[in-house]
Amino acid sequence: MKKHGLQFAAGLLAVLLVWALSLGRPWHAMEFKTFDFYTSLTAPRVAPVPVVILAIDEPTFQELQTQWPFPRRFHARVIERVLADGAAAIGFDVVFAEPSNRKDDEALANAIAGSGKVVLAASREMVESGNATIWTDVRPIQPLLDAGAIAGFAGVVPDDDFVVRWHEWRDDGFASRLAALGALHAGRLLPPNAGTARMIEYAGPRGTFDTLSYYQALVPGLLPPGFFKDKIVLVGRSVRTASELRNSQVDMFNSPFAVIDAGDRLFPGVEVQANLLSNQITGGGLQPVPDGPVIVITLLLVLLLLYSVSNAHPATTAALALAMIASVIVVSLLLFVHEKRWLPPLFPVAAIIAAYGISGLMSYALARRRAMQIRTMFSQYVPSQVVAKLVEQPEMLRLGGEVREVTLMFTDLANFTTMSEQLSAEQTVEVLTEYFNAMTPIIHRDGGTVDKFIGDAIMAFWGAPLADDAHAQHAVDAAVDMLAAMDDLMQRLRARGLPEIAMRIGIHTGKVVVGNVGSESRFSYTAIGDAVNLAARLEGANKAFGSSILISEETVSRLSDRHRLRHLDVVIVKGKTEPVGVFTPCEDAALCELSARALEAFRSRRWKESVSAFEQILARKPGDAAATRLLERVAVAAAHADTLGAQWNGAISLDKF
């Protein structure tokens, strides 16, 4: 069990380390390359919407023999040609932020006027000062907007490798404006956006959308009439030559398809806008799967793998690990293609590999340590505190002991003998193992020493071998916590089809002899004395009082006010003459007060007052065993009041329980 626990712990630690690595930028870069691979593998390479790109490219510069920026009368002629053909809309991925010459600006404004189908790009520029970072909107010049041009923000944010994968949908975006015009022209509605941020669903590599050189729309006769009918036209820069890339502020990014085809490395910004436009019209784009479900699924897979490592043949475990990795990749790819969901497979795959590898190393290391564990296994027969003290003081290995005041605890399971007769031997051991595993850590946590297990009973004590000035308090704290832990334990037993159990605890404080008791060849660290017997007797007396925890007056006298206690009775132990008060934890303050008053009246022979108090207890807690029993004793004592004698104190022999 310990071996398996270490393997589980090591496997989970490996997953935790992988998760920590997954938060870094290098990890995200690898995940993005996986996204690019999926994109390259599954892209349809067919334009899903009627979009035409007029690329301001090298052939356009050669044909027009004009440097950039082109005169705006050129753009006016293109708009007039496209709209005359019946285009749905035209968008310029060019920011006309400053005036040019007056005639050209007027020509462009006149071409735009009244159409309501022209979208001009706007952008945002960041200005950093010593005290702040200021973002400024850069919009088309006002005459163009006054003429009816629609401004749309065309900014995109590439990742560290300069590939554009993410886009935050906004109603005033460049692609959104064009998509709205296209839908209006076609007489239909756009699909709703699911979320504000998505990953771009690329239709294909550069050139997937119908792309013409800009000059072909500018020079008459190169395109047939009606060529642009019902199409959305995008105009933007698309250059490849080194001189243009060096000398111009070109709108170019790295291509996600370069992960497979390194020959087509660059991707024009106007084609990024075409993909965004396509996503907006078709409802495309990929929604990332939230981190929470990914982590939960990964943990479940890892736990299953670690269980296999602990219980199955190594070859079976290796096959399972490979099957898990393949399943994660297949599910991730299917979600990508059919559900438009992005589940990065890197974290689950890396977690599975890490857990499998570290658990394998742990198996090897644990096998190496097995011989050492066999040599030291007998140290498990005594508490770890005893072992530590024996290491520090080897002279304690001799037989003998010392007198100490300790607080002793005995626990037992109610009706366990009857229950065990109805269970198989394996089930009996299973119940006891669950019980001891639940209770022992609580005893140790509160500084107790588990002396031994006696059938279904636990004997423990506080104050030895290590000194503890608050041994009584720690023992009662442990008892309360143990009783609380029984609820969870019973739920686990019920879930496994095992019967419920109930625990009784007896606690007493007194002087005992603690030390190594036995023979030269075999001995154990234990406690011996009358106090041990009384603690055991108190455990059994719980049945008569209807209580779960019974604490002696000696222990109660050493407690703080942390726990409210109810005085149940006064008993006399066999062989002793002095009575001992017994108490039980009780959160009902009124019940505690009534019990104390009833007992005091009973012992003072105030019969009516005592009866009244006990009846109030039964009214508050019907069927209370302690009050019922005492009420009977009050009646007997009152009937024989003349014969009680001066020494009568209301105590009852514990033997009668």
N, C-alpha and C positions, 0 to 999 in steps of 0.2 A: 504493500500500500504506500509506504514511504517512497519507494522507487518511482511508482506511478505518479505520486504527487510532485516529486522533483521534476519528472519529465513534463508534466503539465505546466508547472511553474516556469520551467525553462522555455517551453514552447510559447507560452503567453508572453514571456519577457521578450522573446525574439519578435513576436508580432508587435509589441509595444515599440521596440527599436525601429522596426520597419515603418510603423506609423509616424514616429518622430522624423525619420528621414523623408517621409512623404510630404512633410510640411515645407521642405526647402525648395528653392528655385531650380536646382539641377533635376530634382525629381519631376517637377512640373514640366520641365523641358522634355524629359523622356516620355511623359504621358502625352504631351502635345504631338510628339513624333508618332505615337500610336494612333492618335486621332488622324494625323495626316495619312498614315498607312491605310486606315479604314476608308478614308475619303477617296484615296487613289484607287483602292480596290473596288469600291462599290458605286462610285459616281456614274450616273447613266450616260454621261457624255453627249447628252441631247438637251437642247434648250427647252425647258418646260413651258415657257411663256413667249409670246411674240415680241421679242426685243431685238432691236437693231442698234449696234454700236457704230458710231462714226468716229473712227480712231484718228486722232491727230498724230500721224506716224511719219516715218521716213519718206515713203512715197509722196505724202502730202507736201512735205517741205520741198522735195525735189520738183514736184509739179508746179507748185505755186511760187517757188523761188522767193519766199518771204520768211523773215525771221519771226520767232515768237516774241511777244504776243501778236496774233493776227489782227488786222484792222477789224473793227467791230461790224463794218458793213458786210464782211464775209459771213459772220454769224447771222446777220439779218437775212441775207439771201438764203442761207441754209434753213432758217426757221420758215421763211415764206414758202420754200420748196416743199418742206416736210408737211406743213399744215395744209398746203394746197392739195397734197396727195391724200389727205384724210387721216393723218396720224392721230393716234389716241392722245399722245402727249410727247413733249420733247424736253429733255433735261440736259443742262450744261454742267458737267462736273468741273466747272471753271468758275472761280470767284472774280466777279467784276466789281472789285472793291473801290476802284479809283476811276475818275473820269479819264477818257482819252480825248480825241479831238471832238469838237461839238457836232460836226456833221455825222461822224460815225456813231456817236452815242444816240443822236436823234434817229438815225436809220434803224438801230437796234431796238429802240423804244417803239418806233412805228411798227416794226415787224411783230413785236410782242403785243401791241395794243389790241385789246378787245378779244383776244383768243381765249384767254383763261387756261391755256394748255402748256405754258412754258414755266419750267421750274429751274431756277438758278441756284447754284451752290452757295452756301454760307459756311463759315467756319468759326472756330474759336482759337484765339491766340493767347498764349500764356506769357505774362510779363512778370519777371521776378525782380523784386527790390530787396533792399537790405532787411526790411521788416515784414514783407508779406509777398504772397503770390497772387497776382490779379489776372483773371480771365476776362478777355474782351471779345465780344461778338463782332465778327467781321462779316458784314452783309453787303449785298449788291448795292450799287449807288441808287439813290432815291428816285431819279427819273425813270429807271427801269422798273422799280417797284410801283411807282405811280402809274406806269403804263399797263400794269396788270400782271407783272412777273410774280411768281410765287417763290419765296425763299425757303430753302430746305437745308438743314445742317448736314453736311456731307462728311464730317470728320469720322475717322475710324481709328481705333487704338490697336496697333500691332503688338504681339507678344515679344518677348526678349529676342527671339530669332527673326523678328520682323515679318512674321506671317500673321495675317489678319484672320483670327478664328472667332472672335467674340464680337457681338454687336448688341448694343442696348437700344431696344425699340423705343422710338419716341414719335409722337404724332407730327412733330415739325421736322422730322428727318427728311433728307433728300429722297431716299428710296420710298419712304412712306408717302410723301407728297405725290410722287409719280404713280405709285400703286393706286392711290385714291383716284387720280385722274383716269388711269386706265380702267378701273372698275366702273367709274361713272360713265365712261365712253361705251363700255360693254353692257351697261345696264344691270350690273350685279353688285353684290356686297362683298367686301373683303372678309376673309375668315378672321375670327378674333385671335388676338395674340395671347398665348398662354405664358404669362410671366413677362418681365421686363427685359431679361437678358437671355440670349440664346447663343449657341454656337452655329456658325454659318454652315448651311448645307450646300456645298458647292456642286453645281451641275456638271462640271468637268474642268479640264485644264484650259489654259489660254486658247481662245478661239472657239470655244464651245458655242457661245452666242454668235449669231450672224454678225460678222464684223466687216465693215467697209472702210476704205480710206475716206477721210473727211472731204477731200477734193472731189470725190465722185458725186457727192450731193451738191457740191458748189458749182461744178462745171456743167452746163446744160448738155443734155443728150447722152450722158454716160449711163443713166439709169432709166428704165422704162417708166412711163407715167403710171401713177397709182402704186408704185413700189412700196411706199410707206403706209399704205392704207391700213388702218386699225392696229398699227404697231406703236410700241413705245420706243422712242429714239433717245439714245444716250450719246452725248458728245463729250470726249475727254482725251487727255494725252495718253499716248501709247507708243513710246519710243524704245529702241533697243540698242542703238549705236552708242559706243563709248563716249564719243564727243558730246552727244546730246545729254547723256547721263551725267557727264562732268559739268557741262556748262549751263544746265537748267535745273530748276527746282522741280524735278519730275515727280509725278504721283505714281511711284512704283513700289511694290512690296515683293517679298519672297513668296514663292509659290508653294502651297501645301502638297502639290503633286510632284515636287522635286525629290521627295523621299523615294519615289520609284523611278521617275524620269528626270535625272539630273540635268539633261540638256535644256529643259525649259524652266529655268530657275526663277525668272522674274514674272510678276503678275501685275498688270496695270490696275490702278485704282478704279478706273471706269468699269473694269470687269468685276471688281469687288462689288461696286454699286449694282451691277447687273444681277449678281447673285443675291444681293440683299433684296433687290426689287422682286426677283423670282420667289424668294422665301416669303416675302410679304404678300404676294398675290396668291400663292398656293397654300399658305399656312405652313410652310416648311421651316427648317431650322431645328436644331437638336437641343432638347432640354436636358441639362445634366441631372443625373440621379443624385439625390441628396447624400451627403457623407454618412448620415446615420444608418440608413439601410445597408450601405456598402460595408460599413464596419461590422454591423450585426451579422450579415451573411458571412463575412470573412471569419469572424469569431466562431460561428457555428461549424464552418468547414474545418477550421483549425482544431476545434475540440473533437470533432469526429476523427480527424487524422491522428490526433494525440491518443485518443482511445484505441485506435487501431494499432498504433505503435506499442501500446502497453499490453494489448491482448491478442494481436494477430501475428501471423508469420511475417518476417521482414519483406518477403517477396510480395505478399498481399498488400502490405502497407505501401510499398513502392508503386504498385499498380494503382492503388487508390489515389496516391498523390498525383500521378500522371493523369488519371481520369478527372480529378478535380481541376487541375490546371487546364486541361482541354475543355472541360465544361464551362469554366469561367470565360475562356476566350470565345467559345461558341455563343454562349448567352450574351456576352458583351456585343458580339458582332450582329446577332439577331436583333437585339434591342436597337442597335445603331441603324440597321436597314429597315426593319419593319415597324418599330415603335417610335423612331426618331428620338431615342433617348441615348445619352452618352454616359456609359458606365466604364470608367477607365479600368482596364483589366490588370494594370501593373501592380497596384497595391494587393489585391487578393492573391495574385500569382506569386508575388515576392513573399507575402506572408506565409503561404503554404510551403514554399521552398525553404524559407527560414525556419519554420516550425519543424518541418521534416528533418532538416539538417541538424538543428540543435538537439532535437530529441534523439536522433541517432548518435550524436556525440555523447549525450548524457547516458544512453544505454551502454556505450562502450566504457565510459568512466565509472558508471555504477558497477559494472561487472568487475572492473579492476579493484573496486573497493570492497567487494563482497567478502573477501577473505578477512579483511580487517573488521568488518561488521560482525562476522561470526565470532571473532575473538572478544569483542566487546559487548555482545548481545546480552550477557547476564547483567550488565549495568542497568538494563531496562526493568529489572525486577524491583528496583528501589527508586524512590523519587530522585529527580535530577538535582534538587538541592542537596540531598544526601551525598550523591556522587561528587558534587562540587566540593562539599566540605571534606569528604574523605580524601580528595586529591590534595586539598590544602593541609589536612591534618591526618596523615597516614596512621598515627597512633590510635585513631578511633576504630581501626579494624579489629581491635581486641574485643572479646566478649565483655558484656557488662553495660551499665547505663548510669544515668543520673536522675535525681528527682527534679521535676520541672512542673510548674503550673501551666497547664495547657487547656485549650478548649477543644473538646472532642465532638465529632459528628458521626452519627450512624444513619444511613439511609436504607430503605427497603422498598420493594414494589408490592403494593397491595394485591393480594390474591394471585401472586405470580405462580405459586405451586399449582393451583387449579388451572390457571391459564396454560402453563407449560405442558400439562397433560393433554391439552387439546391441540398442541402444535407439534410439528416434527422437530427432531433434534436440531436440524439446520435452522429452522425458523426461530427456535428458542435462542440459539446462539446469535442469530441476526438481531433479535430484539435487544438482547443484553449488550451486544457490541454497540448498537446505536445509542443505547442508554448510557453506557460507560463513556463513549466518545463525546457525548453531549455534556456530561456532568464533570468529567475530570478536568477539562480546561478551565472551567469556572472555579473549581477548587484551587487549581494552581494559580490562576489569575489573582485570587485574593490571598495568596501566600500560604495556602494550606498544603499539607503533605498527605498524599493518598497512601495510607498504610497498606491496605489490602482490599481485594474483592472477595467477598464470602458469598458464593452463590449469586443471588441478585442484590446483595447488600454491598455498600461501600463504607469502609471505615477510614476516617480522615481526622487529622488534628492540626491545630494551629499553635505556634509557640515553640516548636522544635522541628528539626534540629537547629533552625535559625531562630534567634530570639525575636519576639514580636510583642511589644508592649500593648498593642491593640488586638491581641489574638481573639478575644471574645467578639469584638465588633466585626472583625474580618470574617469570622465563622458565620455570624448571623447574616452579614451582607451576602456571603456566598449562598447560604440557604435560600434567601429570598430570590436571588438571581437564578438559582437552580430550579426553583418552583416555577418561575416565569418562563424558563427555557423549556419546560415540559409541554407548553402549548405547541411550539414549533415542532418538537420531537413527535408529538402525537399526530400532527398533520402529515409528517413524513411517513410515519408508520401506516396511517390510513391510506395514503397514496400507494403504498406497496402492498396493500391487502393484509396488513398485520394488525393484530388487536391493539386497542389503546391500553395504556398503563397509567397507574397513579402512584405517586411517590409519597412516602412518609419520612420525616426527618426528626431525629432527636439530637439535642445539643445540651452539653453540660460542661461546666468548667471546674477543674479540680487538680490536685497534685497527683502525678503518676510517675512511674519510672519509665524513662525513654532511653533507648539505646539498642545495641545489637544483641538480639536474643536468639539462641539456637545452639548448634554444636560447632566444633572447630571446622567441620567440613561444609556446613550449611547454616547460615543464620540470616536474619532480616532485621531491619530497623523498625521498631514497633513501640507501642505504649502499653503498659501493664498497670492495673490498679483498680480500686473500687469505682473511681470516676468513669472508667471505661464501661463498667457494667451498668452504671446509672444512665449513661448516654444511650446505651443499647436498649435499656428498659423504657426510656422516654420515647424512643422511636416506636416501639410496639404499643405504647399507651395512646398514641394518636387515634387508634381505632375507636377507643372508648370515648374520647373527647370529640370525635368527628372533625379533627384538625389534620392539617398536613405537616405542620412544623410545631414541635413542642420544645420549649426552652426552659431550662432550670433557672431558679431564682439566683443561683450563684453566677450564672452567665449574665442575667439581666442586670445585676448590680454593677457590672463592668461596662455597660453599654452607654452610648451617647443617646441623644433624643432623635437619632436619624430615623428609627422605625417606631411607629406606634404599636404598643403591645396590649393584649387583653389578658387579664389574670383569670385563668380557668379554674384552678383548684389548688389545694395544698395536699401533698402526698407524703407518705413515710416509706422510705426504702427499707427492704428487709435487712436486718442486722443493725439498723440505725434507729436512733430515738428522736433526732431533731427532724421536724417536718420540712419539706422542700416545696416552695411555691412553683407552679408551672405556668408558663405563659405561651401565647402564640401571636404572631404578627396579625394585626387587624387595623384596617384603615378607617373603620367606623368609630369615630371618637365617642359618640353617644353610647355605643355598645360597650366600649372599653370602660367608660365611667360607670355604667350600670353594673357591669360584672364586678368591678372593684367594690362598689357599694354593697352589692348583694352578698359577696363573700365576707366582707367585714361584718355585716349584720349577722350572718350565719354564725361566724366564729364568736361573735359577742352575744349569741343566744337571743337576738332580737328577731324572733321567729316571724312575726307578721311583716315586719319591714323587709326581712329577707325574702319571704314568699312574694311580696308585692314586687320587689326588684326582679326576681327571677321570672315572674309572669310578664313583666314589661320586656324582658329580654326575649321571651318566647313570642311575644306579640310583634316584636321588631324582627326577630329571626325565627320563624316557626320551625319546629323540629330540631332546634339546637340541642345536640347531644349532651354537652356539658351542663347546660341549664336544666335540662330534663332530669339528668342523673342527680344533680344537686337538689332539685326541688323534691325528689323522692327522699333524699337524705335529710332534708329539713323536716319533712313530715315525720320521719322515724325519730329524729332527735327530739322534736317537740313532744311527741307522744311519750318519750322516755326521759323527759327532762330531769325528773327527780333522781334518776339513776346514773346520770352522765358523769358525775364526779368533778372535782375541782380541776383535774388535769386535762379535761377534755378540751380540745382546741379545733375540732372540726376536720382534722386531717384524716385521710383514708390511706390504708396500706396500698402501695403500688402493686403488691402481689395480687390484689383483687381485680386488677385490670387484665 
